[in-house]
Amino acid sequence: MDLEHGLIKSHRIYWGWFAVEMMKESTVTKALEGRLGENLLKSVDA
């Protein structure tokens, strides 16, 4: 976390592999439910 004048300037979060798996599952679920845009679905299929 970077501070400037006592305020947070930027903040980085380390997600790790656990969170990556959670995001992948969420993306697949949305794709199967038809909630993703066509362009995104094309890139997932590639």
PDB file with SEQRES, HELIX, SHEET and CRYST1 records, atoms N, CA, C and O in Angstrom:
SEQRES   1 A   46  MET ASP LEU GLU HIS GLY LEU ILE LYS SER HIS ARG ILE          
SEQRES   2 A   46  TYR TRP GLY TRP PHE ALA VAL GLU MET MET LYS GLU SER          
SEQRES   3 A   46  THR VAL THR LYS ALA LEU GLU GLY ARG LEU GLY GLU ASN          
SEQRES   4 A   46  LEU LEU LYS SER VAL ASP ALA                                  
HELIX    1 AA1 GLY A   16  LEU A   32  1                                  17    
HELIX    2 AA2 GLU A   38  ASP A   45  1                                   8    
SHEET    1 AA1 2 ASP A   2  GLU A   4  0                                        
SHEET    2 AA1 2 LEU A   7  SER A  10 -1                                        
CRYST1    1.000    1.000    1.000  90.00  90.00  90.00 P 1           1          
ATOM      1  N   MET A   1       0.860  -1.169   0.000  1.00  0.00           N  
ATOM      2  CA  MET A   1       0.000   0.000   0.000  1.00  0.00           C  
ATOM      3  C   MET A   1       0.904   1.229   0.000  1.00  0.00           C  
ATOM      4  O   MET A   1       1.830   1.337   0.805  1.00  0.00           O  
ATOM      5  N   ASP A   2       0.621   2.148  -0.913  1.00  0.00           N  
ATOM      6  CA  ASP A   2       1.391   3.382  -1.002  1.00  0.00           C  
ATOM      7  C   ASP A   2       0.587   4.521  -0.379  1.00  0.00           C  
ATOM      8  O   ASP A   2      -0.583   4.727  -0.700  1.00  0.00           O  
ATOM      9  N   LEU A   3       1.238   5.248   0.512  1.00  0.00           N  
ATOM     10  CA  LEU A   3       0.586   6.381   1.171  1.00  0.00           C  
ATOM     11  C   LEU A   3       1.161   7.690   0.661  1.00  0.00           C  
ATOM     12  O   LEU A   3       2.344   7.792   0.337  1.00  0.00           O  
ATOM     13  N   GLU A   4       0.294   8.685   0.598  1.00  0.00           N  
ATOM     14  CA  GLU A   4       0.723  10.026   0.223  1.00  0.00           C  
ATOM     15  C   GLU A   4      -0.058  11.020   1.069  1.00  0.00           C  
ATOM     16  O   GLU A   4      -1.286  11.059   1.005  1.00  0.00           O  
ATOM     17  N   HIS A   5       0.638  11.817   1.853  1.00  0.00           N  
ATOM     18  CA  HIS A   5       0.012  12.801   2.743  1.00  0.00           C  
ATOM     19  C   HIS A   5      -0.975  12.128   3.691  1.00  0.00           C  
ATOM     20  O   HIS A   5      -2.027  12.683   4.007  1.00  0.00           O  
ATOM     21  N   GLY A   6      -0.622  10.924   4.140  1.00  0.00           N  
ATOM     22  CA  GLY A   6      -1.478  10.217   5.087  1.00  0.00           C  
ATOM     23  C   GLY A   6      -2.673   9.511   4.478  1.00  0.00           C  
ATOM     24  O   GLY A   6      -3.468   8.911   5.201  1.00  0.00           O  
ATOM     25  N   LEU A   7      -2.818   9.570   3.149  1.00  0.00           N  
ATOM     26  CA  LEU A   7      -3.941   8.919   2.472  1.00  0.00           C  
ATOM     27  C   LEU A   7      -3.426   7.794   1.576  1.00  0.00           C  
ATOM     28  O   LEU A   7      -2.284   7.823   1.120  1.00  0.00           O  
ATOM     29  N   ILE A   8      -4.267   6.823   1.337  1.00  0.00           N  
ATOM     30  CA  ILE A   8      -3.882   5.714   0.468  1.00  0.00           C  
ATOM     31  C   ILE A   8      -3.832   6.198  -0.975  1.00  0.00           C  
ATOM     32  O   ILE A   8      -4.826   6.683  -1.516  1.00  0.00           O  
ATOM     33  N   LYS A   9      -2.661   6.060  -1.590  1.00  0.00           N  
ATOM     34  CA  LYS A   9      -2.488   6.468  -2.991  1.00  0.00           C  
ATOM     35  C   LYS A   9      -2.804   5.296  -3.919  1.00  0.00           C  
ATOM     36  O   LYS A   9      -3.502   5.466  -4.919  1.00  0.00           O  
ATOM     37  N   SER A  10      -2.293   4.108  -3.590  1.00  0.00           N  
ATOM     38  CA  SER A  10      -2.605   2.904  -4.359  1.00  0.00           C  
ATOM     39  C   SER A  10      -2.533   1.708  -3.433  1.00  0.00           C  
ATOM     40  O   SER A  10      -1.857   1.727  -2.405  1.00  0.00           O  
ATOM     41  N   HIS A  11      -3.249   0.667  -3.826  1.00  0.00           N  
ATOM     42  CA  HIS A  11      -3.335  -0.517  -2.991  1.00  0.00           C  
ATOM     43  C   HIS A  11      -3.336  -1.735  -3.894  1.00  0.00           C  
ATOM     44  O   HIS A  11      -4.086  -1.789  -4.869  1.00  0.00           O  
ATOM     45  N   ARG A  12      -2.507  -2.705  -3.581  1.00  0.00           N  
ATOM     46  CA  ARG A  12      -2.436  -3.930  -4.371  1.00  0.00           C  
ATOM     47  C   ARG A  12      -2.889  -5.100  -3.508  1.00  0.00           C  
ATOM     48  O   ARG A  12      -2.555  -5.188  -2.327  1.00  0.00           O  
ATOM     49  N   ILE A  13      -3.656  -5.995  -4.121  1.00  0.00           N  
ATOM     50  CA  ILE A  13      -4.141  -7.164  -3.403  1.00  0.00           C  
ATOM     51  C   ILE A  13      -3.559  -8.403  -4.054  1.00  0.00           C  
ATOM     52  O   ILE A  13      -3.602  -8.543  -5.276  1.00  0.00           O  
ATOM     53  N   TYR A  14      -3.020  -9.298  -3.253  1.00  0.00           N  
ATOM     54  CA  TYR A  14      -2.550 -10.578  -3.767  1.00  0.00           C  
ATOM     55  C   TYR A  14      -3.701 -11.565  -3.642  1.00  0.00           C  
ATOM     56  O   TYR A  14      -4.125 -11.907  -2.538  1.00  0.00           O  
ATOM     57  N   TRP A  15      -4.203 -12.019  -4.789  1.00  0.00           N  
ATOM     58  CA  TRP A  15      -5.362 -12.914  -4.788  1.00  0.00           C  
ATOM     59  C   TRP A  15      -4.979 -14.359  -4.572  1.00  0.00           C  
ATOM     60  O   TRP A  15      -5.690 -15.083  -3.875  1.00  0.00           O  
ATOM     61  N   GLY A  16      -3.888 -14.796  -5.142  1.00  0.00           N  
ATOM     62  CA  GLY A  16      -3.486 -16.189  -5.006  1.00  0.00           C  
ATOM     63  C   GLY A  16      -4.336 -17.101  -5.869  1.00  0.00           C  
ATOM     64  O   GLY A  16      -5.291 -16.664  -6.511  1.00  0.00           O  
ATOM     65  N   TRP A  17      -3.973 -18.371  -5.873  1.00  0.00           N  
ATOM     66  CA  TRP A  17      -4.653 -19.334  -6.744  1.00  0.00           C  
ATOM     67  C   TRP A  17      -6.079 -19.606  -6.315  1.00  0.00           C  
ATOM     68  O   TRP A  17      -6.913 -19.928  -7.161  1.00  0.00           O  
ATOM     69  N   PHE A  18      -6.392 -19.491  -5.042  1.00  0.00           N  
ATOM     70  CA  PHE A  18      -7.754 -19.732  -4.568  1.00  0.00           C  
ATOM     71  C   PHE A  18      -8.733 -18.766  -5.217  1.00  0.00           C  
ATOM     72  O   PHE A  18      -9.781 -19.176  -5.717  1.00  0.00           O  
ATOM     73  N   ALA A  19      -8.395 -17.498  -5.209  1.00  0.00           N  
ATOM     74  CA  ALA A  19      -9.275 -16.486  -5.792  1.00  0.00           C  
ATOM     75  C   ALA A  19      -9.349 -16.609  -7.313  1.00  0.00           C  
ATOM     76  O   ALA A  19     -10.393 -16.339  -7.907  1.00  0.00           O  
ATOM     77  N   VAL A  20      -8.243 -17.016  -7.945  1.00  0.00           N  
ATOM     78  CA  VAL A  20      -8.252 -17.205  -9.393  1.00  0.00           C  
ATOM     79  C   VAL A  20      -9.273 -18.275  -9.756  1.00  0.00           C  
ATOM     80  O   VAL A  20     -10.034 -18.110 -10.709  1.00  0.00           O  
ATOM     81  N   GLU A  21      -9.292 -19.367  -9.002  1.00  0.00           N  
ATOM     82  CA  GLU A  21     -10.272 -20.436  -9.250  1.00  0.00           C  
ATOM     83  C   GLU A  21     -11.691 -19.920  -9.049  1.00  0.00           C  
ATOM     84  O   GLU A  21     -12.587 -20.272  -9.816  1.00  0.00           O  
ATOM     85  N   MET A  22     -11.909 -19.097  -8.037  1.00  0.00           N  
ATOM     86  CA  MET A  22     -13.240 -18.532  -7.792  1.00  0.00           C  
ATOM     87  C   MET A  22     -13.681 -17.672  -8.973  1.00  0.00           C  
ATOM     88  O   MET A  22     -14.834 -17.745  -9.398  1.00  0.00           O  
ATOM     89  N   MET A  23     -12.770 -16.858  -9.504  1.00  0.00           N  
ATOM     90  CA  MET A  23     -13.113 -15.994 -10.637  1.00  0.00           C  
ATOM     91  C   MET A  23     -13.383 -16.821 -11.888  1.00  0.00           C  
ATOM     92  O   MET A  23     -14.280 -16.493 -12.664  1.00  0.00           O  
ATOM     93  N   LYS A  24     -12.616 -17.893 -12.091  1.00  0.00           N  
ATOM     94  CA  LYS A  24     -12.840 -18.758 -13.248  1.00  0.00           C  
ATOM     95  C   LYS A  24     -14.216 -19.406 -13.167  1.00  0.00           C  
ATOM     96  O   LYS A  24     -14.944 -19.442 -14.159  1.00  0.00           O  
ATOM     97  N   GLU A  25     -14.577 -19.919 -11.991  1.00  0.00           N  
ATOM     98  CA  GLU A  25     -15.886 -20.556 -11.817  1.00  0.00           C  
ATOM     99  C   GLU A  25     -17.007 -19.563 -12.077  1.00  0.00           C  
ATOM    100  O   GLU A  25     -18.007 -19.905 -12.708  1.00  0.00           O  
ATOM    101  N   SER A  26     -16.848 -18.344 -11.597  1.00  0.00           N  
ATOM    102  CA  SER A  26     -17.858 -17.314 -11.802  1.00  0.00           C  
ATOM    103  C   SER A  26     -18.026 -16.998 -13.289  1.00  0.00           C  
ATOM    104  O   SER A  26     -19.147 -16.838 -13.770  1.00  0.00           O  
ATOM    105  N   THR A  27     -16.915 -16.910 -14.010  1.00  0.00           N  
ATOM    106  CA  THR A  27     -16.960 -16.615 -15.439  1.00  0.00           C  
ATOM    107  C   THR A  27     -17.641 -17.734 -16.205  1.00  0.00           C  
ATOM    108  O   THR A  27     -18.451 -17.477 -17.096  1.00  0.00           O  
ATOM    109  N   VAL A  28     -17.319 -18.965 -15.865  1.00  0.00           N  
ATOM    110  CA  VAL A  28     -17.938 -20.107 -16.539  1.00  0.00           C  
ATOM    111  C   VAL A  28     -19.431 -20.147 -16.250  1.00  0.00           C  
ATOM    112  O   VAL A  28     -20.230 -20.398 -17.152  1.00  0.00           O  
ATOM    113  N   THR A  29     -19.811 -19.904 -15.012  1.00  0.00           N  
ATOM    114  CA  THR A  29     -21.225 -19.892 -14.644  1.00  0.00           C  
ATOM    115  C   THR A  29     -21.983 -18.835 -15.438  1.00  0.00           C  
ATOM    116  O   THR A  29     -23.058 -19.110 -15.971  1.00  0.00           O  
ATOM    117  N   LYS A  30     -21.429 -17.631 -15.518  1.00  0.00           N  
ATOM    118  CA  LYS A  30     -22.070 -16.561 -16.274  1.00  0.00           C  
ATOM    119  C   LYS A  30     -22.180 -16.923 -17.750  1.00  0.00           C  
ATOM    120  O   LYS A  30     -23.192 -16.635 -18.389  1.00  0.00           O  
ATOM    121  N   ALA A  31     -21.142 -17.553 -18.292  1.00  0.00           N  
ATOM    122  CA  ALA A  31     -21.153 -17.946 -19.697  1.00  0.00           C  
ATOM    123  C   ALA A  31     -22.262 -18.967 -19.951  1.00  0.00           C  
ATOM    124  O   ALA A  31     -22.992 -18.865 -20.937  1.00  0.00           O  
ATOM    125  N   LEU A  32     -22.381 -19.943 -19.065  1.00  0.00           N  
ATOM    126  CA  LEU A  32     -23.394 -20.971 -19.235  1.00  0.00           C  
ATOM    127  C   LEU A  32     -24.809 -20.421 -19.083  1.00  0.00           C  
ATOM    128  O   LEU A  32     -25.754 -20.947 -19.671  1.00  0.00           O  
ATOM    129  N   GLU A  33     -24.948 -19.371 -18.299  1.00  0.00           N  
ATOM    130  CA  GLU A  33     -26.251 -18.746 -18.099  1.00  0.00           C  
ATOM    131  C   GLU A  33     -26.537 -17.685 -19.161  1.00  0.00           C  
ATOM    132  O   GLU A  33     -27.607 -17.077 -19.162  1.00  0.00           O  
ATOM    133  N   GLY A  34     -25.589 -17.465 -20.058  1.00  0.00           N  
ATOM    134  CA  GLY A  34     -25.787 -16.487 -21.124  1.00  0.00           C  
ATOM    135  C   GLY A  34     -25.693 -15.048 -20.676  1.00  0.00           C  
ATOM    136  O   GLY A  34     -26.278 -14.165 -21.303  1.00  0.00           O  
ATOM    137  N   ARG A  35     -24.965 -14.797 -19.601  1.00  0.00           N  
ATOM    138  CA  ARG A  35     -24.861 -13.428 -19.088  1.00  0.00           C  
ATOM    139  C   ARG A  35     -23.620 -12.701 -19.557  1.00  0.00           C  
ATOM    140  O   ARG A  35     -23.413 -11.548 -19.179  1.00  0.00           O  
ATOM    141  N   LEU A  36     -22.779 -13.337 -20.373  1.00  0.00           N  
ATOM    142  CA  LEU A  36     -21.588 -12.668 -20.893  1.00  0.00           C  
ATOM    143  C   LEU A  36     -21.858 -12.186 -22.309  1.00  0.00           C  
ATOM    144  O   LEU A  36     -22.686 -12.758 -23.018  1.00  0.00           O  
ATOM    145  N   GLY A  37     -21.167 -11.148 -22.712  1.00  0.00           N  
ATOM    146  CA  GLY A  37     -21.309 -10.627 -24.066  1.00  0.00           C  
ATOM    147  C   GLY A  37     -20.770 -11.609 -25.097  1.00  0.00           C  
ATOM    148  O   GLY A  37     -19.944 -12.460 -24.769  1.00  0.00           O  
ATOM    149  N   GLU A  38     -21.229 -11.498 -26.336  1.00  0.00           N  
ATOM    150  CA  GLU A  38     -20.808 -12.410 -27.411  1.00  0.00           C  
ATOM    151  C   GLU A  38     -19.301 -12.392 -27.618  1.00  0.00           C  
ATOM    152  O   GLU A  38     -18.693 -13.449 -27.789  1.00  0.00           O  
ATOM    153  N   ASN A  39     -18.690 -11.223 -27.606  1.00  0.00           N  
ATOM    154  CA  ASN A  39     -17.242 -11.134 -27.837  1.00  0.00           C  
ATOM    155  C   ASN A  39     -16.466 -11.869 -26.757  1.00  0.00           C  
ATOM    156  O   ASN A  39     -15.471 -12.532 -27.053  1.00  0.00           O  
ATOM    157  N   LEU A  40     -16.906 -11.760 -25.513  1.00  0.00           N  
ATOM    158  CA  LEU A  40     -16.213 -12.436 -24.432  1.00  0.00           C  
ATOM    159  C   LEU A  40     -16.374 -13.950 -24.575  1.00  0.00           C  
ATOM    160  O   LEU A  40     -15.426 -14.700 -24.343  1.00  0.00           O  
ATOM    161  N   LEU A  41     -17.556 -14.391 -24.951  1.00  0.00           N  
ATOM    162  CA  LEU A  41     -17.777 -15.825 -25.139  1.00  0.00           C  
ATOM    163  C   LEU A  41     -16.883 -16.367 -26.261  1.00  0.00           C  
ATOM    164  O   LEU A  41     -16.369 -17.480 -26.155  1.00  0.00           O  
ATOM    165  N   LYS A  42     -16.698 -15.599 -27.318  1.00  0.00           N  
ATOM    166  CA  LYS A  42     -15.831 -16.041 -28.413  1.00  0.00           C  
ATOM    167  C   LYS A  42     -14.396 -16.208 -27.925  1.00  0.00           C  
ATOM    168  O   LYS A  42     -13.714 -17.149 -28.332  1.00  0.00           O  
ATOM    169  N   SER A  43     -13.927 -15.307 -27.058  1.00  0.00           N  
ATOM    170  CA  SER A  43     -12.557 -15.411 -26.571  1.00  0.00           C  
ATOM    171  C   SER A  43     -12.409 -16.581 -25.597  1.00  0.00           C  
ATOM    172  O   SER A  43     -11.328 -17.163 -25.513  1.00  0.00           O  
ATOM    173  N   VAL A  44     -13.456 -16.939 -24.865  1.00  0.00           N  
ATOM    174  CA  VAL A  44     -13.404 -18.074 -23.957  1.00  0.00           C  
ATOM    175  C   VAL A  44     -13.348 -19.375 -24.749  1.00  0.00           C  
ATOM    176  O   VAL A  44     -12.656 -20.311 -24.349  1.00  0.00           O  
ATOM    177  N   ASP A  45     -14.067 -19.446 -25.868  1.00  0.00           N  
ATOM    178  CA  ASP A  45     -14.087 -20.641 -26.697  1.00  0.00           C  
ATOM    179  C   ASP A  45     -12.767 -20.873 -27.435  1.00  0.00           C  
ATOM    180  O   ASP A  45     -12.444 -22.006 -27.792  1.00  0.00           O  
ATOM    181  N   ALA A  46     -12.012 -19.807 -27.661  1.00  0.00           N  
ATOM    182  CA  ALA A  46     -10.766 -19.911 -28.441  1.00  0.00           C  
ATOM    183  C   ALA A  46      -9.699 -20.705 -27.753  1.00  0.00           C  
ATOM    184  O   ALA A  46      -8.606 -20.871 -28.295  1.00  0.00           O  
TER     185      ALA A  46                                                      
END                                                                             
